[in-house]
Amino acid sequence: PQPIMAGKRGLVMGVANDRSIAWGIAKAVADQGAELAFTYQGDALKKRVEPLAASVNSEILVQCDVTDDDSVKATFREIKEKWGKLDFLVHAIAYADKEELKGKYLNTSRKNFLQSLDISCYSFTSIAQHAAPLMTEGGSLVTLTYYGAEQVMPHYNVMGVAKAALEASVRYLAADLGPDNIRVNAISAGPIKTLAASGIGDFRHILKWNEYNSPLQRNVSIEQVGGAGLYLLSDLSGGVTGEIHHVDSGYHVVGMMNVDKAKD
Ligand code: NAD
């Protein structure tokens, strides 16, 4: 049989290093025959992303800062020139000022609010605007979110608000792009130790809490998120759009810690 992603071309945005969630998804789809292009943010990350892209035989690597419309435009111009079309896209990009990923949400500044929402939420819409015209044979867009969008998590603060807006935009984009056979979904990943996560106050405690209190009693890996990414980016999920798919060891179904378990 043909590999699941044979003949499909996709752009992966948000690899910073080999611990990035975007890299877990990239590996999973590359292993199934997808051809990949990558973006990286700024020269500092180029030297990290270059060898990873090369390891999956990627021939397109573009600098892209999502706050800069010209760099977003240039990215999709390059995709159009080299490939002519696009089948799927991974958006694994978020940012908030570290100083406000601790303490209270109440103290969020306007500047950080706008920047966090711009990078972590609006960028997905902006990218969808550019990607959709290239998805002439249908397509799949996937972004990354977190449970802090649905429920209050310590220190997640403005990122929780940004992820809530991102999840809403997944639904609106799914409705807008559905008629063009373009699907839009999000993976709500459990906590994973990445560069971005290291900015969240007390992250080690959050990891431990999830490990102890999720039904599977362990944290998730980027390979497991990659498996879900493969499903959502492939035709296997042809009937799925507007969905927030949790890959969190089941943490989101638990309302209260099992006291019997705590006594063990
Ligand atoms: P990461 O640090 O590996 O990736 C974050 C990426 O965002 C980096 O590649 C960074 O370059 C990029 N980025 C930030 N600002 C940008 C900008 N202005 N332009 C272009 N790129 C920019 O961390 P990660 O944990 O793999 O994060 C990927 C996604 O997964 C994020 O949306 C994050 O919120 C989400 N997520 C992470 C976790 C977790 O626990 N790690 C859980 C759920 C969701």
Boltz pocket constraint, residues with backbone or C-beta under 6 A from the ligand:
constraints:
  - pocket:
      binder: B
      contacts: [[A, 13], [A, 14], [A, 15], [A, 16], [A, 17], [A, 19], [A, 20], [A, 21], [A, 22], [A, 40], [A, 41], [A, 45], [A, 64], [A, 65], [A, 66], [A, 67], [A, 91], [A, 92], [A, 93], [A, 94], [A, 95], [A, 119], [A, 144], [A, 145], [A, 146], [A, 147], [A, 187], [A, 188], [A, 189], [A, 190], [A, 191], [A, 192], [A, 193], [A, 194], [A, 195], [A, 196], [A, 197]]
      max_distance: 6.0
